[in-house]
């Protein structure tokens, strides 16, 4: 069986699809990955066929507007202007991305397609041939409503249960209008399918086979969800096969048995040096030994750091987290699940959208304090949360207890079994 995995975004958007691709390949499937061109080397080294989305999509995030949105900078008005500028710039590339999705179906003729929310054409194609398509997402609160939380686009705020439910209609209504603008010319590809705003809404909410790759311990499945929506746990691919830590890192870990990791993953921001200095100064002030992961540039080395701060560029979480007390991070779904799986106390410094949701989840489950946003980073508020993160024994106790549960809940072949069944 030939299975196409299609995802658009940064590493946090790609990893859940690579994890599933690993399972499908081990089961004998022919795997094809349609990801941004920047991930070609990663995918080909794993032995999968690769189709590259236009580089321009991720390059937009490296523009000044993209960095401002991703990592703070400026007031609310400047933020709004940058959102509009980024949206306008993305219009030029959206047609190319949709055409590439369409061409992948026609050229490779996959038996099954597992796709990401940003792959707009496959939402449309799934309406015409629903048994071939599975929508995979590591983020809840998108299509299917829950009264406990608003739509993920409003994850930064708290509303009443009534307004939480209303938020889904608002955000998804706007999204479907945008889909009509981008996809209207492709309706003719599916002449036997009734396609309009109402039919798209009904299909997405009730018939599109949707797999939420998230932990039911962090987010239990709401009772009002349809049978088509399933929560299966978060599965991580093995990244330890070739990793060898440096002697310096091994020695440092021996010297500092209670230590933490700080990483902002693939997030960037407009003030990496300033934010890094603020955070590292506070870590040293409170004598918290820390590994600083540079990753994609959201953090930089501070000139006045001492030996208790260890700098590194990329490190497998499944190797380092079991050795640590906790992790301070941006709040991506994958990093949040990794921290929970390995029993780490967590503090999230949210940058965008869903990261505010995971920040609330960690605080409400008492796995760490409510973190402060990277937007206009407030040193005083960060310090208060940092002290609580480091000293509160309740967090460590709860983190260890939940890790024992979460390690048993993941059904490794859930997506595979679902796709084969169809």
TABELSUL-V520966 format. One record per helix or strand. SS is the DSSP state (~ for helix, > for strand). FROM is the first residue (numbers start at 1). TO is the last residue. If there is no record, write none. Layout:
ss;from;to
SS;FROM;TO
SS;FROM;TO
This chain:
ss;from;to
>;2;6
~;11;26
>;30;36
~;37;45
>;49;53
~;56;60
~;64;71
~;76;108
>;112;115
~;120;128
~;130;132
>;133;137
~;152;154
~;161;190
~;197;206
>;210;212
>;229;231
~;247;255
>;260;263
~;272;285
>;290;293
>;309;312
~;317;323
>;326;329
~;333;341
>;345;348
~;354;364
~;379;391
~;393;409
~;414;421
